[in-house]
Amino acid sequence: MACRRQWVGVVFALAVTASCARALRPRAGQVRHTIVRRHGPAASETGTNDKLGASLPERDRMSKLANLAAINLTNMFCHGALSVPAAFFPQMAAARGLSEMTVGMIFGIFAIVGFIAAPFATAPMRRCGRRSVYLGGLLVLAFSTGSLALVQRIALADRRTYTAACLLLRAVQGLGMAFAESAAYVLVVGIDRARMSYNLALCEVSTGLGLMLGPAVGGLLFSRGGVELPFVAMSAGMLAAALIGRATVPDDRPARALPRPRAEPAPCASVARQRRARVSSALPSALRVAFLPMWRMVRRNTVGAIAAVGFLSTCSFAFLEPTLAMHAHAVAPTPALVGLLFALPSAAYMLCSPPVGFAISAAAGRRPLFSNTAALLAGISVQAIGHLLVGPSAIFSAISRTPTRPLLFGGLALLGVGEALAMAPLIAAMLEVVVADGGDEEQATEELSALLTSCFSLGQFVGPIGGAVLASRFGFHVASDVIALLLLANGAWLLAARRAHGGALTQLKLRA
């Protein structure tokens, strides 16, 4: 009877997914409503209602707030769904006989697929609109998360099928997350370009909340309803958030162009030869469209240095996941204290992100307190000091040769503060360089969003693996010193590239 109720719940979740997919299709007349909401009434409607015209700025402000709130809500659910399995999946996989390496592959394939798939989100955003790509990525992520509940019904003896299904669905999750996150960055930047750093910092807060609350909620749901309930609940939450996002995020689909006339095939060419020619020309074309814009961006020395900041900052946090618990065992012998150690940098990051974003935003006619480059350099330096303290490095051997609570807590707090300083100005700092070189701001925003999504995904994959290898061979303090040196080298590269570009601490005024 209990098994039947669980199957009914899973079938109900899939039915909700299908109905939400139909509901997310655009309705007739919605484009007209969006145009009126974004640009005001048509010329024939002006003057008919003076009160409506007077309230348009207030309505536009409320629309922007609702747009930002909806994106943050979906962002929290997405990252919560990705961190939910951490509370119970390793134990369930071990009960099925899966090795630790296999479990690591199941968790790591998400980041690899996200790194590869993010560049391919740029072309659909230009062809179908950013909102369509955003909602499509959310639907793919919700479907794959709900399908993980069905995978848990595979027989215990069928280990290969279970492993293959988990790998496949985690890869689909990475695909959906890459498209949704790339489009979300562009949508948030477009809400208010003068406050883009502050708005992006708010999104980082929702990301941190999702990653912190995910394991706790997953463990609670697992204890109440079994292994299927966490996946079904998070899938339903993402679908509900996607419906809210559809209602608040403006439709930005471009007008449909007339179809191009097809070229007549040569009379002597066979059908098979034409098909092979189309396939061989389409694949390199897709790769060129996806990766060439990113390569052109990274070839700019300053943009490459800023992208490396995003990669190393993500590695800096992810490095602690497999190594911190063993390193701090003498200081934090209980799971509660270990959880407090992990929560400390995340809490510092969430608390510091909004003030940092506000300080570097040029909103309401005021000048920013400091430039984007200054924030990046400060963030890199603070993170490097944090890693030297957490080690502790040989520099602090006069204070202590073993980890102590003041060094650990102080170093982890500095890691969160440095992460906030380094993450908030990433897109704005890149756009400064591209706009100064004469690039198109709208097109560059899409390409840079995909580039940063790839850098974050690569850092989430390289950080735990590199940290575990270095810590096992040379010790935690050496591994932490290596990351600190890489951060300082990246700071020197950024400073040199910025000075060569025409000023280290200048900040261009982007189009509002």
N, C-alpha and C positions, 0 to 999 in steps of 0.2 A: 504493500500500500504506500509506504514512504517513497519507494522507487517511482511509483506511478505519479505521485504528487510532484516529485522533482522533474520528471519528464514533462508534465503539464506546465510547470513553471518555465522550463527551457523553451517549449513550443510557443508559449505566450510571449516570451521575450523576442523570439524571432519574428512573430507576427507583428509585434510593435515596431520592430526594425523595418519591416516591409511597408507598414502603413506610414511611418515617418519618412521613408524614402519617397513615397508618393506625395506626401504633404510638402516635402522640400522642393518639389518641382515648381518653377515659376508660374504664377497665375497671370491671366490676361489683365492688363491695366495696371500692373504693379510698377512697370517702368515709368509710366506717366506719373504715378504717385511719388516715386522716388525723385523724379526730376523736379516736381513742385516742391518737395521737401528740401531738396538741396539748393535749388537755384531760385526759389520763390515762384509766385504765380506768373502766368503768361501776360503778355502785354495787354490783351483784351480784358484781363481780370483785374488789372491795377486800378486803384481808385474806387472799387466797389465796396471795399471794407477797410477803412483806415485802421481800425483796431487790429485787424489781422496783420496788416503791414507793420504796425508798430511792434507786434509780438513776435515777428519772424526771428530777430536775433536771439530772443529768449528760447524760442522753439529750437533753433539751431544748436544752442548750447546744450539744451536738454537732450537733443538727439545725439550729440557727441558723447555726452555722459552715459546714455543708455548703450550706445555702441561700444564704448570702452568697457562698461560693466559686463556686457554679454560676452565679449572676447575673453575677459579675465575669468569669468565663470567657466566657460568651456576649457580654458587653459588649465584651470585647477582640476577639473574632472579628468582631462587627458593625462596629466602627469600623475594624478592619483591612481588612475587605472594602470599605468605602467609600473608604479611602485607597490601596488597591492600584492602581487605574488611573492614579494620578498618575505612576507610574514609567515607563509605556510608552504609555498611551492617546493623549496629545497627539501623539506621533510617528506612531502608526498612523493617527490621524485626518488629520494633515497629508499623509501618503502617499496618502490617499483623496481629497484635494482639499478638505477641510473648512477653513473659515477659522477664525481665532482666536476670533472672536465666536461662531461656532457651537459650538466646543469649550467656550467659557465658558458658553453656554446649557445644554449637556449636563451640565456640572458644577453649574451654579447651580439647575437645575430641582429638584434633590433638596431643597435648602433651602426653596424656595418651597412645594413640596408638603408638606413637614414642618410648615411654619408654618401652613398652612391645615388640615391633617388632624389635628393634635394635639388641638384642642378636641373633635373627634368621638370621641375615645377614652374620654371620661368615661362616657357612657351605656352602652357595651358592658361597661365594667368593673363597673358596678352590676348589669347584667342577667345577664352570663355569668361574672363573677368576674375578678379581676385576673390570675390565672395563665393563664386561657384566652386573654385578650387578649394577654398577653405571648408565649405560645407561638404564637398565630396570627400575630402580627407577625413573629416569627422565621421562621416558615415562608414567609410572603410575601417577606421579605427574602432568604432562601436561594434560593427559586425564581427570583426576578428576577435575582439574582447569577449563578446557574447558566445562566439563559437568555441572558445576555450573551455566553456562549461560542458559542451558536448564531448570534448576530447577526454574529459575525466571519466567518461563512461566506457572507455576502451578497456578491454579485459586486462587484468594485471599481468597475465602471461605474455601478452602481445607487446613486448617491450619496443620492438623496432617501429611498429606502427605508431605507438604513442610518442616516441621521440621524433619521428618524421612529422607527425601532425603538430606537435608543439613548435618545432623549428619553423614549419611553414606559416603557422598563424602568428608567431612572433615576427617573422619577416614581413607579413602583411601589415602588422601593427606598425613596424618601422616605416613602411611605405606610406600609410595613411598619416602618420605623425609628421613625416618629412613634408608632405604637401600642405597639411593643415598649418604647421608651424611657419613655413616659408610665407604662405599667404597671410597669416596672422600678423607677422612683422610688418608687411607692407600696409595692411589695413590700419594698424596702430599708428604708423608713421603718417598716413594720410589723414588721420583725424584732426591733428593740429601740428603742423610742422614746426611751429615755434616752440612747442612743448613736447617734441618727440622723445627727448631723453627722459623726461619725467613720466610720460605715459608708458614708455618701455620699462622704466624702473618699476612701475606698478604691476606690469605683467610679470616681472621677475618675482615680485612678492607672491602673486598667485601661483607661480611655478613652485616656489619654495613651500607654500602651504600644501599644495598637492603632494609633493614628495614627502613632506613630514607627516601628513594625515593619512596617506595611502596605506602604509604598513599597519598603523593602528586600526583603521577602519577594516582593512582586510582580515586582520586577526580576529576582530570582534564578529564580523559576519561569518567567518569560517567556524568559529565556536558555536554560533547560533544555528546556522543552516547548512553546514557542510561545505565542500570544496566548490560546488557550483554557484552558491549564492553570491560570493564576492564578484565573480565575473558578470553575472546577470545584473546585479545592482549597479555596477559601474557602467555597463553598457546602456542600461536604461537612463542613468544620469547624464551620460554624454548625449543621448538622443534628445532628452528634454532640453539640455543646454543648447543643442544645435537648433531646435525649434525656436528658442528665444533669440539666438543669433540671427536666424533667418528673418525674424520679425523686426529686428533693430538695425542690422548692418545694411547700408544702402546697396542697391543693385547697381553694379558698375559694368555690366556686360556691354561690350562694344556692339555697334550696329553691324548687322550681317552684311557681308560683302557679296556681290554677285559671284556665282561660281565661275571659275576659269574654264574656258573651253578646252576640251581634251584634244591633245594632238593625235592625229590619225597615225596608226602604226604603219610601219613600212610593209609593203605587200610581201616582201620576201622573208620577213622575219617570222619565225614560228612562235606559237603561243607560249611554249615552254621557255624559249629564249627571252621573250619579252618579260615573262614573270621573273626570271632570274635577274634580269637587268633592273627591274623595279625594286626587288628586294635588296640587291647589292648597292643600289644608289640611295635607298631610303635609310638603311642602317647607318652608314657613315654620316648622312645628313642629320639624323636625329642626334647622333653623338656630337656633331659639330655645333648644332643649335644649343645643346645642353651645356657643353664644357668650354667651348671657345670664349663666350662672354666672361665666364669666371676666370679663365686663364688670362684674358686681357686685363681683368681687374687685379689679379694677383701679381702680374708683371709690373704694375706700378709699385715701386719700392715701398712707399709709405703704406699703401693698402695691404701689401703682403705682411708688413710688420704689424699692422693693427689686427689682421686676421690671425696672426700667430699669437697675439695677446688673448683672443678668444679661445684658441685651442689650448694654450698652456694654462689659462685660468680654469678651464674645465678639467684638464688633467690634474691640476692642483687639488681640486676637491675630490675627484674620483680616485686619486692615488690613496686616500685614506681608507676607502671602503674595505679592502682586504688586509690592511696592514695595521691600522690604528689599535684595534682591539688587543692584538697580541703585544704590541709595543707598550701599551698602557696597562698591562695586566696587574702590575704591582701597585699602580696608583688607583685603578678602577677595577677591582676584582669581581664586582657583581654586574649582571646585565643592566641593571638600572643605571649604574654609574657610566657604563659604556654608552648607553643610550643618551645620557646627558652630555657626554663628550661629543657625540655626533650631532646632537641638537644645537650645541653652542655656536658653531660657525654658521649653521643655517639660520638661526635666530638673529645673529649679528648681521648677516647678509640681508635678511628681510627688513630689519629695522633701519639699516643704513641706505638701502636702495632709493626709497622716495626722497630723502633729503639730498642725496647726491644728484639725483635726476633733476630736482628743483633748482639746485645751485648752478647747474651747467645749462639750464634752459633759459632762453631769451624771450620770456613771455611777458605780456602786459606792458610792453614798451621798456622794460628794464634790461640792463646789461647782465650777462651771466657773471657769477662771482669768480669763476676761473674757467679756463678753456678746456676743451675736450682732451687735448694732448696732455695738459697738466694733470687732468684726472687719470688718464691712462698711466702716465709715469708714476703718479702717486700710488695707484692701485698695484702696479707691478712691484714697487719697492716695499709696500706694506705686506704683500703676500710673501715676498722673499724673506723678510724679517720674521714673519710668522712661522715659516718652515724651519728657519734656523733655530727658533725657540723650541718648536715641537720636537726636534731631533733628539736631544739638543746637540747643536753643532759644537765642534771643537773650540770655536770662538768663545763659547760660554763655559768652557771646562773649569774656569776659576769659580763659577757659581755652582755648577753641579755637572757630574759626568753621567748621571742617570736621570730619567724623566721625573720631574716633580710636579705637583698639582699647580703651583703658580706658573711654571713654565708652560705646561700643557694648556691650561685654561687661557693664559694670556696669548700664547701662540695661535690657538684655534680661534679665539675672538678676532685677532688680527687678520687671520685668513678670511673670515667673513667680511670684515670691513674692506680689505683689499679687493675681494671679489666684487663688492658693490661699486667701488671706485672704478674698477676696470671694465665691468660689463655695461654699465649705464650709457657711456658715450660711444659705444663701438660703431653703430650705424651712422650717427651724426658725424663722427670723425672721418669715416670713410667717404661720406657724401661731400665733406669739405674738399677733399682731395680731388674727387671726380668732377665736381662742379668747377673747381679752380682750373682744371685741365680742359674745360669746355664740354664736358659730358652732359647728357640729358639726365635731369634729376629723377624723373618718373621711371625711366628705364633702368637707371642705376640702382634705384631703391629695390626693384624686383631682383636684380642680379645679386646685389649685396646681401639681401635677405636669404637667398638660397646659399650663398657662400658661407654666411655665418652658421646656418643650420648644419651644413656639412662639417664645419670646424667643430661645432659643439658635439656632433655625433662621433667624430673621430676622437675627440678628447675623452668622451665617455668610454670608448673602447680601449684606447691606448693607456689611459691613466691607471686603471686597475691592473692590467697585465704588466706594464712596465714597472709599476710600483712593487708588485709582488715579486717579480724577477730580481730587481735590484735589492729589495729587502732580504730575500732569501739567500742571496750570494754575498752581499757586502754589509748587511745590517740596515736597520731602519734609519739610523742617523746619517749614513752615507747616502741612502736614497733620497732623504729629505734635503740634504745639502745639494745633490745633483739638480733637483727641481728648483731650488733657490738660485743656483748658478744659471740655469736656463732662463729663469724669469729675468734676472739681472742682465743677461746677454740680450734678451729680447728688448729690454728697456733701452740699452745702448743702441741697438739697431734702430728702434723707433725714433730716438732722439736724433741720430745721424741722418736718417731718411727725411725727417721733418725739416731739419735745418737745410738739407740739400734741396728740398722742395720749395723753400722760400720762406722760412720762418718756423721756429719750433712751436711757439705758443700762440700763433694767430688763429683766429676763428672767423670763418666766413659767414655771412648772413644768408641763410637759405631762403628760398621763396616760401612765403607763408601760405 
